[in-house]
Amino acid sequence: MPALTAWALAGLLGLGLPRSFVLLYGLLLMSAVRAWPVRPRIKNPVLGWSALWLVLFGISYAAAQWAWGVWVPAASYLPQILAVLVLPAAGLAVGWLVAGPGRSRLITGLIVAYGAGALIYALLSLAASRTPWWNLAQTFELWVRVPWGDAPFNNMRSVEQRAFLALALLPVGVPLLWDRRRARASRWLGLGLLVMAGLAAHVAWAYQGRIGLAVLALAALPGLWLLPAWVARGWTALAALGAVGLAAWRAGLCDERWWLQTTFLQHLAAAPWGGRLIQFAYQDCQPGVLLRFGFMADASASSPHNVLLDVYNDGGWIPFVCLVVALAPLIFSLLRGFLRAFRLHGWSAGLAVRWSAFSLLAVQWMLQPFLYSDQLMFSLGFVLFGSLLAEFTADSPGGWHAAKPSRLHRSA
């Protein structure tokens, strides 16, 4: 598939048009068929291990949802069932196949194109929700109008997160634009990324998207490799963390997710088999104010806003353990690959783009509900994981091979 066509299709996925999952399944199948004859001739036990446990996760989670009557009748929930049964393992495998030698530029473009499409969706939603549409000062509290979909309105938290990948590309755009030694095309790309990040910042402000700051802070970490020495990097990191902490304290920033998730952990024994039976009272950011968690009419929250905890709340400990066992070696390999790649190559725009996408997924998994945004972001995350695992394993020209062969991560 030509690069421009692939990037255009990635942008369409970011737009979240109706039938996006049909497009995703088609792209995964077509990519697998085209990449299989020239698949990377490398071995990595993490891939097979994670894919196996992702299949077990999908089976156990879908079975729990069916047993508790959530996905009944099954035919009506076929998209949700397939999203957990097929897409995680299939996405991981296809991402591995696609990331062959010489594909670095293609994958970088796919990430940027998807971020651009998702940003356009968030901006269109903002324009459709404002009265009039050019009222740039209007902000929102909970519900916003969306340009397309099954319902005219959606929770703004599921809309705002679509802009955060563009926001996370800010630390990539600044060095590209600043470095006068780079080619003009790279500097134009840097300018484009800065414009995207600026628009995404406006979306985050209008929707009061606090977690966008967490995504941006995590995405900025590769900037430490632009500094000349580890000492400077260490002091810069400490100063940045101190500044963020001081700003949060002075501004009185608070997020109820801390109390929500820590209290949820104290009630795990109440529902080891899931069923969304856990109920409790938890503290809000306002002292003395108690809110209720659970699936009841007067509850303030029915999700712990954490993917792993949501899986436990829905299906109990079996799908929870399967997902953790699948992710643990995978995330460990990716983090080690990032660290060694930055040490080997220094700061690189392509590597920083990949870290920005990884940062977005990390924050979303920790602070947003399971299968948010019509399940698309959850499913696409495994495609990214598979491609990164292949790039960090494959010893090919132009790749990001940086992982030392070991029992869990080796190349051949």
Buried (B, 14 or more C-beta within 10 A) or exposed (E): BEEEEBBEBBBBBBBBBEEBBEBBBEBBEEBBEEBEEEBBEBEBBBBEBBBBBBBBBBBBBBBBBBBBEBBEEEEEBEEBBBBBBBBBBBBBBBBBBBBBBEBBEBBBBBBBBBBBBBBBBBBBBBBBBBEEEEEEEEEBEEBBBBBEBEEEBBBBBBBBBBBBBBBBBBBBBBBBBEBEEBEEEBBEBBEBBBEBBEBBBBBBEBBBBBBBBBBBBBBBBBBBBBBEEEEEBEEBBEEBEEEBEEEBEEEEEEBBBEBBBEBBEEBBEEBEEBBBBBBBEBBBEEEEEEBBBBEEEEEBBBBBBBBBBBBBBBBBBBBBBBBBBBBBBBBEBBEBBBEBBBEEBEBBBBBBBBBBBBBBBBBBBBBBBBBBBBBBBBBBBBBBBBBBBBBBBBBBEEBBBBBEEEEBBBBE
